[in-house]
Amino acid sequence: MIKKRNLDGSLIQWIMNESGLGPGIGEIKYVAPATSSTSQFRTQLESMGVSSGDIFTLPSLAEAAMVGYRNDVMLVAPGAYLETASLAWDKDNTHILGIGGNNMRGDWSEPNVCIYTSGTGVANVLNITGANCQFQNVTVQNYGNNAACLT
């Protein structure tokens, strides 16, 4: 199982550069689509020694495994991640970095990192109550066609 201290130095450097956290990075959690003919990210991560217990198929599942106040980082592989309920981001100093690069004005149909909901009963995709959190290189969109779908 790969822990932060066993990560490749270039990955740690990239996370520090992207997040500005410096050496204060906590544990790393990964989000990747299930392995398929169009997505091999999960297989690639496991071949690098990442424990399957640290790879999740939804951001909400990875967020549940993160710990507040230690700068845990969620690395999200390109994919469209459909959440069926609002993701309560309630842990201080926890972060998301999309590993598909900048994702300006993208949506769920484009090949990059997108977290979205489509149900009319979900008012918020992310309900952020945690302090000092960063969200980079990710698009968050609510496709619910309802006046109550606010964010």
Buried (B, 14 or more C-beta within 10 A) or exposed (E): EBEBEEBEEEBBEBBBEBBEBEEEBBBBBBBBBEBEEEBBBBEEBBEEEBEEEBBBBBBBBBBEEBEBEBBBBBBBBBBBBBBEEBBBBBBBBBBBBBBBEEBEEBEBEBEBBBBBBBBBEBBBBBBEEBEEBBBBBBBBBBBBEEEEBEE
